[in-house]
Amino acid sequence: MISWNDPALSNLLAAGYLGLLTVLWSLLLASASGWGRRWVLVQRDGQQRVPPVLVCVPARNEAANIASCVSAVLASEGVDLELIVLDDGSDDGTSEIAERAAAGDTRFTLRQGRPPPAHWAGKSWALVQASADADRPYLLFLDADVELHPKALHSTLAQAEVERLDLLSLFGSWRLESFWELVVVPVVGWFVRGATNLDAVNDPSHPDAFANGQLILVRREAYEGIGGHRAVQGEVLEDVRLAQVFSKQAHRLMLLHAPWAFRARLYRSLAEIVEGYTKNFYEGMGRRPLVALGLALFTIIGSLLPYVIVIAVIVAQLGLGWTLLDGYLVAWCCGVCLLIMGFRWRQERADGRSGVYALTQPLGNLVLLWIVIRSMLAIEVRWKGRAYRDGKASTGPDSPKR
């Protein structure tokens, strides 16, 4: 009989743990490059005639992004478009930069937004103002940190027409420049994508609904029929909630993978990354504590612990002369770490990056763990000077900007 203090039991438990992780990460690695393959936006040649569209860009302190956003929209090919930038109380010169980028293009209009009423989220209120009195058959809601490909808008409109969609949203690619962006954003971003079942979202008979707020195209008649962004006025996760309202009212929606269509510079520093994802991460999990705790435990046990074991074994052996695990178990644990990094490498290559940042996967997972815990415990979070409590806007007039 094996007793609890028998080394054989320790080896047996370690082998079971490592075996489970080996199977799990092998399956994830095998499927890493196949995500979204069935649901890809095709780049069209621009020959198909598409309806006119109004592009609405809410911008609050977006001086670093707005020029590339405006220039890219106005460079769209094969589309009759009008672009409205709604300056949502910026104090960093966003309006002036946007006007310079438009360079007198008559398709461009700049509007100055009013402060949101009580219990309105800033983005939803900005989009209500930007789309007021719209008379074009389609509206495109575009984040100010998004840079469109010249053929993206035409291809998106053509897809909506062919499929007779009321809402079409896309997953694009990230523009990553700083160290922390390269380390953390793919970890969090691919978690969100991996947790999104595109087959279910794109099945009209399935209740799942999802949209990516970086780019959402809606048929104006359907959008006005649901009450527009008034239907999700206080939601911090307004994009997903908007898709859910469309779905509940039996409108046709679709979510496609389109890494070529646009790239977005979400955040520029570690502080922005943590604050930005904290704002909506727990909300994205339906505010379910068991789901959040499950993710936290998986991150610790399934992603971080193998690295901790390897480091502990090396330190104990070299520094103290202790042998914590048999050699074959140490080698096995190293193999699991390589599988985890291989999974990240496949993701990096799928996004067109070199893959070298696969080496930082443990660091990215540490930040992810912090974001999950912080998002779950936060009663109130702030973003761009506005407060959100339990996933909803908690203030009306602007708070001082940070």
Secondary structure, DSSP 8 states (H G I E B T S, - for coil): ---TT-HHHHHHHHHHHHHHHHHHHHHHHHHGGGTTTTSB-----S-S----EEEEEEESS-TTTHHHHHHHHHT-SS--EEEEEEE-S--SSHHHHHHHHHTT-TTEEEEE-----TT--HHHHHHHHHTTT--SSEEEEE-TTEEE-TTHHHHHHHHHHHHT-SEEEEE-EE---SHHHHHHHHHHHHHHHHT--HHHHT-TTS------TTEEEEEHHHHHHTTGGGGGTTBTTHHHHHHHHHHHTT--EEEEE-TTTEEE---SSHHHHHHHHHHHHHHHTTT-HHHHHHHHHIIIIIIIHHHHHHHHHHHIIIII----S-HHHHHHHHHHHHHHHHHHHHHHHHTTS-SGGGGGHHHHHHHHHHHHHHHHH-SEEEETTEEEETTEE--SS-----
